[in-house]
Amino acid sequence: MKDEVLDTHSKALKINLDPRWYGTFAEIGAGQEVVRWFFRVGGAAGTVAKSMSAYDMKVSDAIYGHADRYVSRNRLQAMLDREFDLDVERLGQERADTTSFFAFADTVVARGYRGGHEFHGWMGMKFQSRANDQPSQIVMHVRMLDEEASAQQEALGIVGVNLCYGAFFLSHVPEELVESLLDNLTARR
């Protein structure tokens, strides 16, 4: 049976206070909302090795390689692979025996000033369940149904924290992990 649902603040703080996980948040396009939660709740220095955002397509290409589509599963995979590999390469010698590395990434198009887009994105985690494990991965497509850009950003941040929390604490119970993705949201968002 599922325990009481933690609010988004509590989930982000629980992750920040757990010394096992350390990694990168990479958010491109309209998706700079997830890592903000981890900074807002405090204790992010124990979780966030790097936070980055690449809004310009040329900048994104310089980091992750050329993409025909920027809001796509292929772009997300390039982000996850690159950021996870960099964490292990840069921090592995010092922390590999005590740290489970992760990379969170999203690539999103949300309601803009001129409107007119399909409001959706790709979000994922590449993570080690335990130190020195081979990484696991969760990838999902998100569709934002809110009409206002600020509400879309809020929902994106919440589902991103839910994904991180699910990967770290519920990956051994996939049904609960999937169900938890909408914690503190409704299906209409």
C-alpha positions in Angstrom: 0.0 0.0 0.0 1.2 3.5 -0.9 2.4 5.7 2.0 1.1 9.2 2.5 2.1 11.4 -0.4 4.9 13.9 0.3 4.6 17.4 -1.1 7.1 18.5 -3.7 9.1 20.5 -1.2 9.5 17.5 1.1 10.5 15.2 -1.8 13.2 17.6 -3.0 14.5 18.1 0.6 14.6 14.3 1.3 16.7 13.8 -1.9 19.0 16.7 -0.9 19.5 15.4 2.6 20.3 11.8 1.4 24.1 11.6 0.8 23.9 8.7 -1.6 23.0 10.6 -4.8 25.0 13.2 -6.6 24.7 14.4 -10.2 23.7 16.8 -12.9 20.5 18.6 -13.9 20.4 19.6 -17.6 17.3 21.4 -18.8 16.9 22.9 -22.3 14.1 24.8 -23.9 11.4 25.8 -21.6 12.5 23.4 -18.9 14.5 25.1 -16.2 12.0 24.3 -13.5 13.2 21.1 -11.9 16.5 21.9 -10.4 15.0 25.1 -9.0 13.1 23.0 -6.5 16.4 21.5 -5.2 18.0 24.9 -4.7 14.8 26.4 -3.2 14.5 23.8 -0.4 18.1 24.0 0.7 20.9 21.4 0.9 21.5 21.3 -2.8 25.2 21.2 -2.5 24.9 17.6 -1.4 22.9 16.6 -4.5 23.7 19.0 -7.4 27.2 18.6 -9.0 26.1 20.8 -11.9 23.1 22.5 -13.2 22.9 23.8 -16.7 20.5 25.2 -19.2 21.0 25.6 -23.0 18.2 27.7 -24.5 19.9 28.5 -27.8 19.9 25.8 -30.4 23.5 26.4 -31.5 24.7 26.2 -27.9 22.7 23.0 -27.4 24.3 21.6 -30.6 27.8 22.5 -29.3 27.2 20.5 -26.1 25.2 17.5 -27.3 25.7 17.4 -31.1 23.5 18.4 -33.9 19.8 17.6 -33.6 17.1 17.7 -36.3 14.5 18.1 -33.5 15.4 19.6 -30.1 12.3 18.4 -28.2 12.7 14.7 -28.9 13.7 11.5 -27.3 16.9 11.4 -29.3 18.0 14.8 -27.9 17.0 13.7 -24.4 19.1 10.5 -24.7 22.1 12.5 -25.9 21.7 14.8 -22.8 21.4 11.9 -20.4 24.4 10.0 -21.8 26.7 13.0 -22.0 25.9 14.3 -18.5 26.0 11.0 -16.8 29.3 10.1 -18.5 30.8 13.5 -17.5 29.8 13.0 -13.8 31.5 9.6 -13.7 34.5 10.8 -15.6 35.0 13.9 -13.5 34.0 12.6 -10.1 34.3 8.8 -10.2 37.8 8.5 -9.0 37.1 10.5 -5.9 33.5 9.4 -5.1 32.7 6.2 -7.0 32.7 3.9 -3.9 30.3 6.1 -1.9 28.2 7.9 -4.5 25.4 6.8 -6.8 25.7 9.2 -9.8 22.7 10.5 -11.8 21.8 12.7 -14.7 18.4 14.3 -14.9 17.5 16.0 -18.2 14.5 17.5 -19.9 13.9 19.2 -23.2 10.6 21.1 -23.4 8.5 23.5 -25.4 6.0 25.4 -23.3 3.6 28.2 -24.0 5.6 31.1 -25.3 4.9 34.8 -25.7 3.4 34.2 -29.1 1.7 30.9 -28.2 0.9 28.4 -31.0 3.0 25.4 -30.0 2.2 22.0 -28.9 3.2 22.1 -25.2 5.2 19.0 -24.5 8.6 17.6 -23.7 10.8 14.7 -22.9 12.2 14.1 -19.4 14.4 11.4 -18.0 16.9 10.1 -15.4 20.0 8.0 -15.9 21.0 6.8 -12.4 22.9 4.3 -10.3 20.8 2.5 -7.7 23.9 1.9 -5.6 27.5 3.1 -5.9 29.4 1.4 -8.8 26.2 -0.1 -10.3 25.5 0.0 -14.0 23.1 2.8 -14.6 19.3 2.4 -15.0 17.2 4.8 -17.0 13.7 6.2 -17.0 12.5 8.2 -20.0 9.0 9.7 -20.4 7.1 12.1 -22.7 5.1 14.8 -20.9 2.3 16.9 -22.3 1.4 20.1 -20.5 -2.3 20.9 -20.5 -2.3 24.2 -18.5 -3.2 27.3 -20.5 -0.8 29.6 -18.7 3.0 29.4 -19.1 3.6 29.8 -15.3 1.3 26.9 -14.6 3.0 24.8 -17.1 6.4 25.6 -15.6 5.0 24.8 -12.1 3.7 21.4 -13.3 6.9 20.6 -15.1 8.9 21.3 -11.9 6.6 19.1 -9.8 6.7 16.1 -12.2 10.4 16.4 -12.5 10.9 16.2 -8.7 8.4 13.3 -8.7 10.6 11.5 -11.3 13.8 12.1 -9.3 12.1 10.9 -6.1 10.6 7.8 -7.9 14.0 6.9 -9.4 15.7 7.1 -6.1 13.1 5.7 -3.7 10.6 3.7 -5.8 12.6 2.1 -8.6 12.2 -1.3 -7.0 8.4 -0.9 -7.1 7.6 0.2 -10.7 3.9 0.5 -10.3 4.3 2.9 -7.4 6.9 4.8 -9.3 4.5 5.4 -12.2 1.6 6.3 -9.9 3.8 8.8 -8.0 4.6 10.8 -11.1 1.3 12.7 -10.7 1.7 13.3 -7.0 0.6 16.9 -6.2 -0.8 17.2 -9.7 -4.0 16.2 -11.4 -4.4 14.4 -14.8 -5.8 17.7 -16.2 -2.4 19.4 -15.8 
